[in-house]
Amino acid sequence: MWIALAIVTSMPLVAVIYLASLDGVFRVRRSLEIAAPVEVVFAAIVDFKSWPHWSPWLMHEPDTRIDYGDDYQREGGYYSWDGKVVGAGKLTHVSIRPNTNIRQRIEFTRPFKSVSEVGWDFESRNGKTLVHWQMEGGMPFLFRFMTRRTESMIVRDYDLGLALLNGYVNDATPHPKLAFVGTQELEDFSYWAIPCNGNLRQLEASRQSSIEALRAAAAGKTGLALTLYRQFDPMASLFRAEVAIPVTDSTPQSNYTRREFRGGRYFRMTLRGDHRFIPLGWYALFCHCRMHKIKLDRARPWLEIYHDEPNRVTDSNEISTALYIPVK
């Protein structure tokens, strides 16, 4: 009895000692060469009123309340946000060196309070701009155990934000466009498939050849090609999947095993852009469902349906892919 009581009473102390042993400081830095002059890129970032057009966070709650301070494009200028989903906070320009760097302070007030330093550095490269986006801050004491996970999430947010910024300053350059469509019911269908396991980059390398092999065996187009993810971790980008094409009763026999997809309730997001942006699309969709408290059904496959084939589209920005995540 006394031993059990001692263990129970010591657990809070053990937790405090564990949290105290953690650094709690996160550091993230991401870079991208953007197809626009440094003056154009710098102007977009220093102008807080451009941020809703490319922010990787505000897309999840477009009606977030946003307020801008006086002289919001100068040192001391700021914008603040207040939303039910994205929380609340304030971003302030601390120092500005035109076309060279910007230093900012970001203050989160909800869902928890914290302050971090944000920096932008710019390098002109023959009419293009190499942009570096960085952030450093500390997690609240009770959340220190989430430091590494926070870093991995910010990295993806920054990658997505830079890709969206690239499209904002130059719409002709390859970039993603995301649209959260909503919940819909998918019907049952039959399909042939080729298994593919690993990470999303490995799938990207083998996807088209798998689709072509399936189409050749089917003696023609039988439906939109797709990928079914049987196991998928968006944070680690690891999966167990099948590249597939739908088939009908009249489809010729082949060595491929005929399988059945059982439909159900799914949340859909449409991605327009090169297939290399699909990993960022999955991350954005996963975050959107989590932020809106949409419960996932992990027993059913995630679907990626290709409405266009890259080798048949002249402008990669017009390639359309539908991502479906199963929900309860």
MARGU-318822 format. One record per residue (C-alpha): x, y, z. Coordinates in pm, whole numbers, plus 50000, padded with zeros to 5 digits. Layout:
+-------+-------+-------+
|  east | north |    up |
+-------+-------+-------+
|     X |     Y |     Z |
...
+-------+-------+-------+
END
This chain:
+-------+-------+-------+
|  east | north |    up |
+-------+-------+-------+
| 50000 | 50000 | 50000 |
| 50270 | 50246 | 50102 |
| 50480 | 50150 | 49799 |
| 50189 | 50218 | 49562 |
| 50118 | 50550 | 49734 |
| 50483 | 50651 | 49708 |
| 50488 | 50572 | 49336 |
| 50171 | 50771 | 49271 |
| 50286 | 51075 | 49469 |
| 50630 | 51074 | 49306 |
| 50500 | 51072 | 48948 |
| 50447 | 51454 | 48927 |
| 50801 | 51508 | 49056 |
| 50941 | 51266 | 48798 |
| 50749 | 51447 | 48522 |
| 50886 | 51785 | 48635 |
| 51242 | 51650 | 48645 |
| 51197 | 51503 | 48297 |
| 51063 | 51830 | 48151 |
| 51343 | 52026 | 48321 |
| 51599 | 51801 | 48149 |
| 51466 | 51896 | 47803 |
| 51605 | 52193 | 47613 |
| 51264 | 52319 | 47500 |
| 51418 | 52541 | 47228 |
| 51321 | 52481 | 46865 |
| 51503 | 52612 | 46557 |
| 51380 | 52592 | 46199 |
| 51528 | 52731 | 45876 |
| 51395 | 52665 | 45526 |
| 51500 | 52809 | 45191 |
| 51364 | 52834 | 44837 |
| 51474 | 53002 | 44517 |
| 51178 | 53210 | 44403 |
| 51132 | 53312 | 44041 |
| 51103 | 53686 | 44098 |
| 51342 | 53978 | 44158 |
| 51448 | 54038 | 44517 |
| 51261 | 54371 | 44526 |
| 50933 | 54196 | 44444 |
| 50980 | 53915 | 44696 |
| 51092 | 54153 | 44971 |
| 50794 | 54381 | 44909 |
| 50551 | 54088 | 44939 |
| 50690 | 53977 | 45274 |
| 50722 | 54321 | 45430 |
| 50361 | 54395 | 45331 |
| 50155 | 54215 | 45594 |
| 49839 | 54257 | 45384 |
| 49983 | 54007 | 45134 |
| 50017 | 53732 | 45396 |
| 49656 | 53602 | 45380 |
| 49721 | 53519 | 45012 |
| 50004 | 53276 | 45084 |
| 50005 | 53199 | 45458 |
| 50016 | 52821 | 45522 |
| 49801 | 52876 | 45835 |
| 49530 | 53125 | 45741 |
| 49411 | 52895 | 45459 |
| 49263 | 52672 | 45728 |
| 49033 | 52951 | 45850 |
| 48979 | 53216 | 45578 |
| 48741 | 53421 | 45794 |
| 49000 | 53470 | 46069 |
| 48984 | 53823 | 46209 |
| 49295 | 54014 | 46101 |
| 49395 | 54362 | 46222 |
| 49683 | 54572 | 46091 |
| 49873 | 54832 | 46288 |
| 49967 | 55173 | 46156 |
| 50270 | 55166 | 45922 |
| 50243 | 54787 | 45900 |
| 50518 | 54782 | 45634 |
| 50771 | 54953 | 45860 |
| 50962 | 54872 | 46177 |
| 50717 | 54846 | 46464 |
| 50435 | 54765 | 46223 |
| 50233 | 54450 | 46290 |
| 49936 | 54237 | 46206 |
| 49735 | 54033 | 46456 |
| 49502 | 53739 | 46403 |
| 49220 | 53592 | 46607 |
| 49043 | 53275 | 46497 |
| 48859 | 52980 | 46645 |
| 49082 | 52733 | 46461 |
| 49419 | 52904 | 46411 |
| 49428 | 53063 | 46756 |
| 49540 | 53419 | 46823 |
| 49865 | 53612 | 46810 |
| 50063 | 53902 | 46671 |
| 50355 | 53936 | 46428 |
| 50568 | 54252 | 46444 |
| 50847 | 54390 | 46225 |
| 51145 | 54444 | 46457 |
| 51404 | 54548 | 46199 |
| 51399 | 54594 | 45822 |
| 51696 | 54619 | 45586 |
| 51549 | 54668 | 45236 |
| 51608 | 54369 | 45004 |
| 51850 | 54218 | 45259 |
| 51671 | 54092 | 45570 |
| 51370 | 54129 | 45797 |
| 51356 | 54042 | 46165 |
| 51020 | 53984 | 46333 |
| 50873 | 53888 | 46668 |
| 50579 | 53649 | 46681 |
| 50365 | 53636 | 46995 |
| 50113 | 53356 | 47041 |
| 49836 | 53421 | 47291 |
| 49609 | 53124 | 47214 |
| 49602 | 52822 | 47240 |
| 49905 | 52889 | 47463 |
| 50134 | 53184 | 47523 |
| 50483 | 53199 | 47376 |
| 50719 | 53439 | 47199 |
| 50956 | 53349 | 46914 |
| 51193 | 53527 | 46679 |
| 51136 | 53507 | 46303 |
| 51387 | 53605 | 46035 |
| 51395 | 53648 | 45658 |
| 51713 | 53674 | 45450 |
| 51727 | 53750 | 45078 |
| 51991 | 53680 | 44812 |
| 51957 | 53810 | 44457 |
| 52042 | 53548 | 44193 |
| 52023 | 53660 | 43829 |
| 51670 | 53794 | 43849 |
| 51557 | 53532 | 44100 |
| 51567 | 53539 | 44480 |
| 51697 | 53285 | 44728 |
| 51478 | 53329 | 45037 |
| 51565 | 53194 | 45382 |
| 51285 | 53177 | 45641 |
| 51376 | 53092 | 45997 |
| 51223 | 53075 | 46342 |
| 51361 | 53021 | 46691 |
| 51169 | 53004 | 47014 |
| 51099 | 52813 | 47329 |
| 50812 | 52584 | 47419 |
| 50617 | 52650 | 47741 |
| 50756 | 52434 | 48023 |
| 50470 | 52185 | 48025 |
| 50494 | 52145 | 47645 |
| 50870 | 52089 | 47619 |
| 50815 | 51725 | 47526 |
| 50660 | 51850 | 47199 |
| 50970 | 52045 | 47087 |
| 51090 | 51801 | 46821 |
| 50739 | 51745 | 46687 |
| 50685 | 52120 | 46672 |
| 51003 | 52156 | 46465 |
| 50887 | 51888 | 46218 |
| 50551 | 52062 | 46176 |
| 50699 | 52411 | 46129 |
| 50937 | 52273 | 45865 |
| 50643 | 52153 | 45656 |
| 50447 | 52474 | 45717 |
| 50746 | 52677 | 45600 |
| 50797 | 52459 | 45291 |
| 50431 | 52503 | 45201 |
| 50438 | 52876 | 45274 |
| 50741 | 52932 | 45053 |
| 50582 | 52733 | 44769 |
| 50263 | 52942 | 44799 |
| 50468 | 53263 | 44817 |
| 50647 | 53160 | 44497 |
| 50312 | 53142 | 44320 |
| 50191 | 53468 | 44474 |
| 50480 | 53674 | 44338 |
| 50494 | 53490 | 44004 |
| 50180 | 53301 | 43903 |
| 50357 | 53147 | 43601 |
| 50609 | 52957 | 43812 |
| 50526 | 52604 | 43939 |
| 50333 | 52629 | 44265 |
| 50048 | 52457 | 44449 |
| 49691 | 52576 | 44493 |
| 49487 | 52405 | 44761 |
| 49110 | 52399 | 44803 |
| 48941 | 52225 | 45096 |
| 48621 | 52099 | 44934 |
| 48447 | 51922 | 45220 |
| 48288 | 51587 | 45304 |
| 48137 | 51358 | 45042 |
| 48040 | 50994 | 44990 |
| 48253 | 50777 | 44759 |
| 48102 | 50477 | 44581 |
| 48238 | 50123 | 44562 |
| 48457 | 50026 | 44267 |
| 48683 | 49745 | 44145 |
| 49049 | 49799 | 44057 |
| 49382 | 49648 | 43961 |
| 49688 | 49759 | 44153 |
| 50066 | 49747 | 44185 |
| 50194 | 49766 | 44547 |
| 50437 | 50042 | 44642 |
| 50581 | 50095 | 44991 |
| 50826 | 50346 | 45136 |
| 50808 | 50724 | 45123 |
| 50624 | 50969 | 44899 |
| 50934 | 51050 | 44694 |
| 50976 | 50682 | 44608 |
| 50614 | 50669 | 44501 |
| 50661 | 50975 | 44283 |
| 50947 | 50801 | 44103 |
| 50747 | 50485 | 44023 |
| 50389 | 50615 | 43992 |
| 50374 | 50686 | 43618 |
| 50543 | 50362 | 43511 |
| 50300 | 50165 | 43730 |
| 50001 | 50346 | 43578 |
| 50126 | 50282 | 43224 |
| 50177 | 49910 | 43300 |
| 49823 | 49880 | 43437 |
| 49671 | 50068 | 43144 |
| 49858 | 49851 | 42893 |
| 49723 | 49537 | 43060 |
| 49371 | 49681 | 43056 |
| 49401 | 49752 | 42684 |
| 49292 | 50113 | 42728 |
| 49177 | 50373 | 42974 |
| 48924 | 50238 | 43222 |
| 48901 | 50525 | 43468 |
| 49107 | 50783 | 43653 |
| 49431 | 50643 | 43791 |
| 49473 | 50664 | 44167 |
| 49677 | 50560 | 44467 |
| 49525 | 50391 | 44770 |
| 49723 | 50435 | 45092 |
| 49666 | 50143 | 45328 |
| 49899 | 50278 | 45594 |
| 50005 | 50642 | 45593 |
| 50186 | 50872 | 45836 |
| 50174 | 51230 | 45698 |
| 50428 | 51348 | 45954 |
| 50688 | 51089 | 45853 |
| 50566 | 51062 | 45490 |
| 50588 | 50683 | 45510 |
| 50325 | 50460 | 45356 |
| 50206 | 50121 | 45235 |
| 50015 | 50182 | 44914 |
| 49882 | 50058 | 44582 |
| 49897 | 50244 | 44251 |
| 49572 | 50148 | 44078 |
| 49324 | 50190 | 43794 |
| 48950 | 50114 | 43816 |
| 48833 | 49820 | 43606 |
| 48495 | 49693 | 43490 |
| 48347 | 49351 | 43421 |
| 48445 | 49392 | 43055 |
| 48812 | 49462 | 43133 |
| 49033 | 49185 | 42986 |
| 49179 | 48924 | 43220 |
| 49538 | 48979 | 43332 |
| 49795 | 48876 | 43591 |
| 49685 | 49163 | 43814 |
| 49458 | 49070 | 44103 |
| 49117 | 49233 | 44096 |
| 49040 | 49407 | 44424 |
| 48742 | 49591 | 44567 |
| 48720 | 49938 | 44720 |
| 48437 | 49989 | 44964 |
| 48316 | 50347 | 44955 |
| 48218 | 50567 | 45243 |
| 48251 | 50913 | 45391 |
| 48562 | 51110 | 45291 |
| 48689 | 51466 | 45323 |
| 48820 | 51600 | 44992 |
| 49090 | 51850 | 44909 |
| 49181 | 51952 | 44553 |
| 49543 | 52023 | 44467 |
| 49629 | 52208 | 44149 |
| 49997 | 52192 | 44062 |
| 50288 | 51961 | 43995 |
| 50278 | 51619 | 44160 |
| 50588 | 51708 | 44360 |
| 50358 | 51921 | 44579 |
| 50144 | 51619 | 44676 |
| 50335 | 51553 | 45004 |
| 50269 | 51914 | 45111 |
| 49905 | 51868 | 45009 |
| 49866 | 51562 | 45231 |
| 50024 | 51745 | 45522 |
| 49790 | 52043 | 45474 |
| 49483 | 51816 | 45453 |
| 49585 | 51622 | 45764 |
| 49638 | 51948 | 45956 |
| 49307 | 52089 | 45831 |
| 49114 | 51787 | 45962 |
| 49296 | 51796 | 46294 |
| 49247 | 52172 | 46340 |
| 48875 | 52142 | 46261 |
| 48845 | 51837 | 46488 |
| 48734 | 51612 | 46202 |
| 48769 | 51252 | 46319 |
| 48961 | 51024 | 46084 |
| 48875 | 50662 | 46010 |
| 49218 | 50501 | 46002 |
| 49076 | 50159 | 45913 |
| 49002 | 50270 | 45556 |
| 49245 | 50374 | 45280 |
| 49337 | 50731 | 45189 |
| 49289 | 50808 | 44819 |
| 49482 | 51018 | 44569 |
| 49300 | 51047 | 44234 |
| 49478 | 51191 | 43929 |
| 49247 | 51399 | 43710 |
| 49540 | 51484 | 43478 |
| 49855 | 51306 | 43370 |
| 50166 | 51528 | 43392 |
| 50302 | 51421 | 43052 |
| 49978 | 51534 | 42884 |
| 49953 | 51880 | 43044 |
| 50163 | 52168 | 42911 |
| 50127 | 52385 | 43224 |
| 50205 | 52199 | 43547 |
| 49995 | 52450 | 43741 |
| 49686 | 52305 | 43570 |
| 49744 | 51948 | 43690 |
| 49454 | 51855 | 43917 |
| 49475 | 51590 | 44191 |
| 49204 | 51507 | 44443 |
| 49308 | 51392 | 44790 |
| 49054 | 51201 | 44999 |
| 49096 | 51129 | 45367 |
| 48849 | 50884 | 45533 |
| 48641 | 51036 | 45812 |
| 48389 | 50902 | 46060 |
+-------+-------+-------+
END
